[in-house]
């Protein structure tokens, strides 16, 4: 009997009211091709109760990317990006680079600054 292995899924919690986030999602889906079918995109807009039930603060969900693995583990910020990027061949090297000890802290600070500035500009923070 040939049993099919369950398809591994990664749930990506993204801000569906953010134009840049929507564009990033579309770009990722293009680059991922068939691998993109393994990703479940979850718009966090107005979904505070779901986020809280998973132990994710809605405010934190706005400020950091979060992903949940098929095993139920939740990763945020750069760890989330690394997991997501490793699924796309053209992004695997970049995923490795952003995880390097000297690059990671600087990129993390830059990312937090950029997101905070965007949310303040939009009046959502």
N, C-alpha and C positions, 0 to 999 in steps of 0.2 A: 504494500500500500504506500502510495506516494503522498506524504503529508506536507502541506504547504506551511512554511514557516510564517508566523504572523509578521506583517509588515511593521517595521519599527517606525514609530511616529515621534515627532518632536513638536510640542505645542509651543508656539511663539506668541507671547502676549505683547501686542503692539497697540500703539495709539492711533486708532482709525480716524481721529479728528485732526491728525497732523499730516499736512500735505507731503512733507518730506518723508515721513514714515511710510505713507502709501506708495510713493515713488520708489523708495528703497525696497519695499516688498515686491513690487512689480519687477524691478531689476533683478532681484534675487531669484524670483520665479523663472525669468528668462534664462539666467545663467545656470540654474539648477537642472533645467530640462525635466526628465522623468524623475530625478531625485526629489524634485519639488513636490511630488505627490506624497512624499513621506512626511511633509510638514503640514501641521494643522495651525492655521492663523486664527488667533482669538483677539477680537477687537475689545479692548478694555473699557471703551467709552460707556459709561453708565452701568458698569458691571462690578461695582464695589463689593457687593455681597459675595460674588464668586471669588474675587481676589482675596478677600478676608478669609474665606473658608479654606483657601490654600496657604494662608499664612503670609500673604503678600499685602503690604500696605498700599492702598490705592495711590497715595501721594508718591510712594517709592516706585510704583509701577509706571507712573508718568515720567519719572526722572531716570529710570534705568530699564534697559531691555531685560525681560525675564523669559526663560524657556523652561519647559518641564519635559523630562525624558519619559520614555515609555515605562520606566520603572517608578515614576512619580517623583524623582528628584528634581528640585528647582534650582536653577542657576541664574545669576544676574550679572549685569554689566558686561565686562569683558569676557568673563567665563561663558556667558550666554552667546556672545558674538562668536567666540572661538568654536563652540559646539555647532553653531549654525553654519559657519564658514567651512568647517572641515568636511561638510557634506557635498561641497562643490569643488571639483578638481581645480578650477582656475583660482580658487580662494584658499586652498590648503596651505600654500606657502605663506600667504599673508596671515592666516590664523596662527601659524607657528611663530611668525615674527612678532605679532602683537603680544604674544605670551612671554616673550623674553624679559628677563629681570630688569634691564635698563629701560626698555621701551614701555613696558606695561604700566608702571606708575605714572609716567609722563602722559601717556595716551589716556589713561583713566582720568587724570585731572582735566585734560583738554576736553574730553567727552562730557564730563559733568558740567564744566563751564559752558560749553556749547548748548547743552540741553536746558540748563537753567536760564540762559539768556533767551532762548527761543520761547520757553514757557512764560517768562516775565514779559517779553514783547507781546505775546498773545493774551496777556492778562489772566493766565491760568495758574500763576504761582504767587 
